[in-house]
Amino acid sequence: MSRTVHSCAIGRWALGVGRSLPFTRLLHHAQHHGHVPRVPFQIDLHCHSWFSGDGVSSPEALIASARSKGLHGFAITDHNTCDAFHYMVARGLARTDGTPVDGFLVIPGVEVSTAEGHLLCIGTVLPQMKGKPAAEVARAVQAAGGLAIPAHPYDLLRAGIREKVLETLKMDAIEVFNAAISFHGFNEKARDYATRRGLPMIAGSDAHHEAAIGTSRMIFETEDFTVRGILAKIVKGARRHEQLLSFRDKLRKTLNNWFRLRRRRTFEAKQYPP
């Protein structure tokens, strides 16, 4: 069921509440009064902006592309920096209280290059932790109320955390489908491992360009369309839409990884006034 169907479902009732209410507020009001069922929210849990050294798109471009594809939000997980989230907050595109802006939810996060490989830290902002042990980073994000999720494990070409380390790591979920994976078999190994351990599974696009966002994504059915609500659904398990990047998007990402054609941007509040 799509968001459009739910929007129609509130139909005449919505007119009685008021045309001026934003859709998300209207939806929550309707759900609170038992008028409509839960909406399946489509969210990409792994994407990068130009605040990553290998990202090419502005946060604004990522949001516009995601909206055009019917997504309701994404987790911004740049490499070793939370600058994109701070930038979006300063621009009024995201909120620190974990609520959506104009029906679109930006979840704070970061993909940390730990000593043992890449770890997605979702739901909070972290200080610089590049090079720290994965276990230490996991404890830090969990202490801050977020989730620790190994990114593309088993990918031998992209700093995936190896199984020997996974066995000792306290994680909240695991990325079992990465749209930019080097070889599809690495995703299958991650899924098999998650099944053996009974871990929640996620899928993400790992988009480094706006065109790739939402290629793979999660589908959450919840009445709590906030960062806290989405995190709760991740650990309970949710549906995944799994699709690999196109050849063009994968080539673009590979070239950016190899040559680092763009210098990573940094955020300072005075540079980007609201």
JOTA-V994231 format. One record per residue. N is the residue number from 0. NEAR is the number of other C-alpha atoms within 8 Angstrom. Layout:
BEGIN
n:N near:NEAR
n:N near:NEAR
END
This chain:
BEGIN
n:0 near:6
n:1 near:7
n:2 near:9
n:3 near:6
n:4 near:8
n:5 near:12
n:6 near:8
n:7 near:7
n:8 near:7
n:9 near:11
n:10 near:8
n:11 near:6
n:12 near:7
n:13 near:10
n:14 near:8
n:15 near:6
n:16 near:7
n:17 near:7
n:18 near:6
n:19 near:4
n:20 near:8
n:21 near:8
n:22 near:8
n:23 near:8
n:24 near:8
n:25 near:10
n:26 near:9
n:27 near:9
n:28 near:8
n:29 near:11
n:30 near:12
n:31 near:7
n:32 near:6
n:33 near:7
n:34 near:8
n:35 near:10
n:36 near:7
n:37 near:8
n:38 near:12
n:39 near:11
n:40 near:11
n:41 near:12
n:42 near:14
n:43 near:17
n:44 near:14
n:45 near:13
n:46 near:16
n:47 near:16
n:48 near:16
n:49 near:14
n:50 near:13
n:51 near:13
n:52 near:11
n:53 near:13
n:54 near:14
n:55 near:9
n:56 near:12
n:57 near:8
n:58 near:10
n:59 near:6
n:60 near:9
n:61 near:13
n:62 near:9
n:63 near:8
n:64 near:11
n:65 near:14
n:66 near:11
n:67 near:7
n:68 near:7
n:69 near:7
n:70 near:13
n:71 near:12
n:72 near:14
n:73 near:13
n:74 near:15
n:75 near:16
n:76 near:16
n:77 near:15
n:78 near:11
n:79 near:12
n:80 near:12
n:81 near:13
n:82 near:9
n:83 near:13
n:84 near:12
n:85 near:9
n:86 near:11
n:87 near:11
n:88 near:11
n:89 near:11
n:90 near:10
n:91 near:9
n:92 near:9
n:93 near:13
n:94 near:11
n:95 near:6
n:96 near:4
n:97 near:11
n:98 near:11
n:99 near:12
n:100 near:10
n:101 near:7
n:102 near:9
n:103 near:9
n:104 near:15
n:105 near:15
n:106 near:13
n:107 near:13
n:108 near:17
n:109 near:16
n:110 near:14
n:111 near:13
n:112 near:13
n:113 near:14
n:114 near:9
n:115 near:12
n:116 near:11
n:117 near:14
n:118 near:15
n:119 near:15
n:120 near:16
n:121 near:15
n:122 near:14
n:123 near:12
n:124 near:8
n:125 near:10
n:126 near:5
n:127 near:6
n:128 near:11
n:129 near:9
n:130 near:7
n:131 near:9
n:132 near:9
n:133 near:12
n:134 near:8
n:135 near:8
n:136 near:12
n:137 near:15
n:138 near:9
n:139 near:9
n:140 near:15
n:141 near:10
n:142 near:7
n:143 near:7
n:144 near:8
n:145 near:12
n:146 near:15
n:147 near:15
n:148 near:13
n:149 near:14
n:150 near:13
n:151 near:17
n:152 near:15
n:153 near:12
n:154 near:12
n:155 near:6
n:156 near:6
n:157 near:7
n:158 near:10
n:159 near:15
n:160 near:15
n:161 near:10
n:162 near:8
n:163 near:6
n:164 near:9
n:165 near:8
n:166 near:6
n:167 near:6
n:168 near:9
n:169 near:8
n:170 near:10
n:171 near:10
n:172 near:14
n:173 near:14
n:174 near:15
n:175 near:15
n:176 near:15
n:177 near:15
n:178 near:14
n:179 near:10
n:180 near:12
n:181 near:8
n:182 near:7
n:183 near:7
n:184 near:6
n:185 near:13
n:186 near:15
n:187 near:10
n:188 near:10
n:189 near:15
n:190 near:11
n:191 near:8
n:192 near:8
n:193 near:13
n:194 near:8
n:195 near:7
n:196 near:6
n:197 near:6
n:198 near:10
n:199 near:12
n:200 near:13
n:201 near:14
n:202 near:17
n:203 near:17
n:204 near:19
n:205 near:11
n:206 near:13
n:207 near:15
n:208 near:14
n:209 near:11
n:210 near:7
n:211 near:11
n:212 near:16
n:213 near:13
n:214 near:12
n:215 near:17
n:216 near:15
n:217 near:15
n:218 near:12
n:219 near:13
n:220 near:9
n:221 near:12
n:222 near:9
n:223 near:7
n:224 near:10
n:225 near:10
n:226 near:12
n:227 near:9
n:228 near:11
n:229 near:12
n:230 near:11
n:231 near:8
n:232 near:11
n:233 near:12
n:234 near:9
n:235 near:7
n:236 near:8
n:237 near:12
n:238 near:7
n:239 near:10
n:240 near:9
n:241 near:10
n:242 near:7
n:243 near:11
n:244 near:12
n:245 near:6
n:246 near:6
n:247 near:7
n:248 near:11
n:249 near:10
n:250 near:8
n:251 near:8
n:252 near:11
n:253 near:8
n:254 near:9
n:255 near:12
n:256 near:8
n:257 near:6
n:258 near:6
n:259 near:10
n:260 near:6
n:261 near:9
n:262 near:6
n:263 near:10
n:264 near:8
n:265 near:6
n:266 near:10
n:267 near:6
n:268 near:8
n:269 near:5
n:270 near:6
n:271 near:10
n:272 near:7
n:273 near:5
END
